[in-house]
Amino acid sequence: MRTDRRHFLALSAAATVAAAATPARAAVQLSALGVDATQLGVNPASSEDQSLALQRAIDRAAAARVPLVLPPGVYRAANLKLPKGAALAGMHGASRLMLSDAASLLAAEGADDVVLSGLTLDGGGKRHESRGLVRITGGRSVRVVDCTFDSVTNQALLLEGIAGEVRSNVFNAPGDGAIRSLDARDLVINGNTIRDAGNAGIQVWRSAIGYDGTIVTENRIEDTRARDGGSGQYGNAINVFRAGNVIVANNRIAGAAFSAVRGNAASNIQILGNNCTRCAEVAIYSEFEYQGAVIANNVVDGAAFGVALANFQQGGRLAVVQGNLIRNLTPKRPPGTDPGDAAGIGIGVEADVAVTGNVIENVPNAGISVGWGPYQRDVTVSGNTVRGAAYGITVSVSKDAGSAVVTGNLIAEVRKGAIVGMNYRNVATGDLAKDGVGRFTQLTVSGNHVR
């Protein structure tokens, strides 16, 4: 039968008429969304696999550039292919696509303008392909919106080389991760809810260090586990790896087995305004070969380490840490990490960093830690408030440690010293706030208020 747009518009009108006996709201929704899939041989009441019927309907609707609508029901299928222009829509909470065997449920390759909306995408508890229950590669103007991912044992949504948006979806206990983006092109990940992910919430990765431009905003991520163990490879609510110019802003993150936001070799990253509670390791991390990070206006309440910018020996440098509120830290990192790794520290930095205007309270070790052995260069610590700590501010005085300026900070209720010099883990000076820097001419300590 010849397929054209006129034929599909006629089917859409017929679907609206057929729905007239149902509640008016459902009829309006169907007619507004597109063509009723039942008019193309798809049966929402069938207990049989409907992959063939669904694939035909998807192909015909995409060829006519008309959205295909799945009325309420359960549709069992596997390995469905989404061609260019495919738009598959459902009635929120009522249209369920359920994986019928061990393949992926939906896949698109090199297809622009793919849209998934209003669907429940159900993995059926099966061990589907690890490359994603839904996998979309090499497409522009891709949109996954207002969908729910249920009973996924592996990766829920995998995007490779995608430009578009992932918005307002719900991911319920994905066995591996919720959203993994590889080599994106200015992707937007916004307003999603992720609960009880097995290994990761949102991953923004690249196969090699380079520009990415993804924006990750206003997501709610709760109870991210580290099912596969490790020392930080898993258990991060948001993980940015090798991806440059990424913005992670205004997310609500609770209960990460490792980090709320972890940037690894991610240059020009901005981590802004996130609310992070109950993190077992470093709450906000920028590590390894990053060059350029702004970490500002975040709240961290409960972690082993508040904010860390590390690995100057591997090129990690250049940052602003400003206006963060950090409190109620714990003295140990989780199992799997090096037992010698520092914990109970509010902010730790190494090279080419300005640390300004932060408020840190109730930390068992140091409020602010500057440098690690010789890995210290051009750090300014000014205008911060540290209250309730073993040490207010520590700064490296090891051989070959570079310059640091510590001025205008307020330090209150510290137990062991306001500002002290460290040789790696060992205290190497008296209280520099009282005694001055002495022979450590690379340091400037002045104008701090201690009480």
HELIX and SHEET records of a PDB file:
HELIX    1   1 ARG A    5  ALA A   18  1                                  14    
HELIX    2   2 ALA A   19  ALA A   21  5                                   3    
HELIX    3   3 ALA A   24  LEU A   33  1                                  10    
HELIX    4   4 ALA A   37  LEU A   40  5                                   4    
HELIX    5   5 SER A   51  ALA A   63  1                                  13    
HELIX    6   6 PHE A  312  GLN A  314  5                                   3    
HELIX    7   7 LEU A  432  ASP A  435  1                                   4    
SHEET    1   A16 VAL A  35  ASP A  36  0                                        
SHEET    2   A16 LEU A  68  LEU A  70  1                                        
SHEET    3   A16 ALA A  87  GLY A  90  1                                        
SHEET    4   A16 VAL A 115  SER A 117  1                                        
SHEET    5   A16 VAL A 142  VAL A 145  1                                        
SHEET    6   A16 GLY A 164  ARG A 167  1                                        
SHEET    7   A16 VAL A 188  ASN A 190  1                                        
SHEET    8   A16 ILE A 215  THR A 217  1                                        
SHEET    9   A16 ILE A 247  ALA A 249  1                                        
SHEET   10   A16 ILE A 269  LEU A 272  1                                        
SHEET   11   A16 GLN A 291  ALA A 296  1                                        
SHEET   12   A16 ARG A 317  GLN A 322  1                                        
SHEET   13   A16 ALA A 351  THR A 356  1                                        
SHEET   14   A16 ARG A 377  SER A 382  1                                        
SHEET   15   A16 ALA A 404  THR A 407  1                                        
SHEET   16   A16 LEU A 443  SER A 446  1                                        
SHEET    1   B23 GLY A  73  ALA A  77  0                                        
SHEET    2   B23 SER A  95  LEU A  99  1                                        
SHEET    3   B23 THR A 120  ASP A 122  1                                        
SHEET    4   B23 THR A 148  ASP A 150  1                                        
SHEET    5   B23 VAL A 170  ASN A 172  1                                        
SHEET    6   B23 THR A 193  ARG A 195  1                                        
SHEET    7   B23 ARG A 220  THR A 224  1                                        
SHEET    8   B23 ARG A 252  ALA A 256  1                                        
SHEET    9   B23 ASN A 275  CYS A 279  1                                        
SHEET   10   B23 VAL A 299  ALA A 303  1                                        
SHEET   11   B23 LEU A 325  LEU A 329  1                                        
SHEET   12   B23 VAL A 359  VAL A 370  1                                        
SHEET   13   B23 ILE A 345  VAL A 349  1                                        
SHEET   14   B23 PHE A 305  LEU A 309  1                                        
SHEET   15   B23 VAL A 282  GLU A 287  1                                        
SHEET   16   B23 VAL A 261  ASN A 264  1                                        
SHEET   17   B23 ASN A 236  GLY A 244  1                                        
SHEET   18   B23 ALA A 200  TYR A 211  1                                        
SHEET   19   B23 GLY A 177  LEU A 182  1                                        
SHEET   20   B23 LEU A 157  GLU A 160  1                                        
SHEET   21   B23 VAL A 134  THR A 137  1                                        
SHEET   22   B23 LEU A 106  GLU A 109  1                                        
SHEET   23   B23 LEU A  80  LYS A  81  1                                        
SHEET    1   C15 GLY A  73  ALA A  77  0                                        
SHEET    2   C15 SER A  95  LEU A  99  1                                        
SHEET    3   C15 THR A 120  ASP A 122  1                                        
SHEET    4   C15 THR A 148  ASP A 150  1                                        
SHEET    5   C15 VAL A 170  ASN A 172  1                                        
SHEET    6   C15 THR A 193  ARG A 195  1                                        
SHEET    7   C15 ARG A 220  THR A 224  1                                        
SHEET    8   C15 ARG A 252  ALA A 256  1                                        
SHEET    9   C15 ASN A 275  CYS A 279  1                                        
SHEET   10   C15 VAL A 299  ALA A 303  1                                        
SHEET   11   C15 LEU A 325  LEU A 329  1                                        
SHEET   12   C15 VAL A 359  VAL A 370  1                                        
SHEET   13   C15 THR A 385  SER A 396  1                                        
SHEET   14   C15 LEU A 410  ASN A 423  1                                        
SHEET   15   C15 ASN A 426  ASP A 431 -1                                        
SHEET    1   D15 GLY A  73  ALA A  77  0                                        
SHEET    2   D15 SER A  95  LEU A  99  1                                        
SHEET    3   D15 THR A 120  ASP A 122  1                                        
SHEET    4   D15 THR A 148  ASP A 150  1                                        
SHEET    5   D15 VAL A 170  ASN A 172  1                                        
SHEET    6   D15 THR A 193  ARG A 195  1                                        
SHEET    7   D15 ARG A 220  THR A 224  1                                        
SHEET    8   D15 ARG A 252  ALA A 256  1                                        
SHEET    9   D15 ASN A 275  CYS A 279  1                                        
SHEET   10   D15 VAL A 299  ALA A 303  1                                        
SHEET   11   D15 LEU A 325  LEU A 329  1                                        
SHEET   12   D15 VAL A 359  VAL A 370  1                                        
SHEET   13   D15 THR A 385  SER A 396  1                                        
SHEET   14   D15 LEU A 410  ASN A 423  1                                        
SHEET   15   D15 HIS A 449  VAL A 450  1                                        
END                                                                             
